[in-house]
Amino acid sequence: MKFSPCIDECTYDGTHCQGCGRSHEEIAETKKLVMAVVNFAQIQEYENIEEFSNAIGQSVLKKLKKSSAGK
């Protein structure tokens, strides 16, 4: 499955958003993940939030690539 980001044309009826095509369950779980990272950064009181965000993204990408290579 290919990830489809939000395009700010959200719909809430049915099982999937008509804007991005993702399931409402996927959207809810993604929001939980993002809020967990936001809460962590706020607790740590990071001043360089852009650097933190980029580092998290790069770390996730690296681990996903490593995981995919092992398949």
N, C-alpha and C positions, 0 to 999 in steps of 0.2 A: 504494500500500500504506500502511496506517495503522500507525504504531509502537505496539507493545504492550510496556509496561514489565514487568519481572520482578515477579511476585507471590509469590515465595518458595515456589512449588510446583513446583520444577524436576524434570524427567524427562530422562533421558539416552538412552533407547532411540529408535530410528527416526531420522528426519531433523529433526524438530521437537520442541521442548519442549511437553509437554501443558499446562503451567502457563500460559505466556504466548503460546504459539503461534508464537514466532519460530524460525527455523531455527538449528540448532546452529552453523552457520557464521556467521550474523549475530551470535549471542551472543558467539562467540569474537572476532570482529573488533571488536565494541563494547568488549569487555574490553581489547583491545590499545590502542584509542584512549584509553580512560579511564586505563589505566596509563601511557601516554605523557604525559598531562597531569599525572598525579600525580607521576611522576618529574621532570618539568620543574619543577613547583612546589617539590619537595623540593630539587632542585639549586639553585634560586634562593633557597631558605631564606625563602620568604615567611612573614611573621608573620600576615598578614591573608588566610588561605586562603578564607574565605567571600567576601570581596570579589573575590579572584582568580577563584574558581569562577563567581560571578555574572557577572563581566565576560566570561569565556570563553563562557558560555551566551548572553549577549546578543550577542556578536560573531558567533557561529555563526548565531543566529536572523536577525540583520541581513543577513548574507551570503546565507543561504538565501532570504530574502524578495526581496532584490535580484536573485538568480539566477532566481527564479520569475517575477518581473515582466518579465524580458527574454525569456521564452518566448512 
